[in-house]
Amino acid sequence: MGNRLKELIIQSGLKQYRIADMVGISGNSLSSYIMGIRKPKFDTAKKIAEILAKYLDREVESIFFDIYNLNYDKHMINKH
């Protein structure tokens, strides 16, 4: 998770402390997600995905799946 999240943050052009502030978590928490020490709770990951999606011009779901290093298939999501 960490490397992909780090890549997404770099691509967004946002600073880590800014994302942490926007999500409502500490900078240390975000750093632990980036380093792969911890995984964010579902709600936290969703907030991170929503923020990054705005700056990367992508769908929230695809960012969320990227954060968790999962394959994203839009058609599978819409079927459920």
PyMOL commands that set and color helices and strands:
alter all, ss='L'
color gray80, all
select helices_A, chain A and resi 2-12+16-23+27-34+42-56+60-67+74-79
alter helices_A, ss='H'
color red, helices_A
deselect
rebuild
show_as cartoon
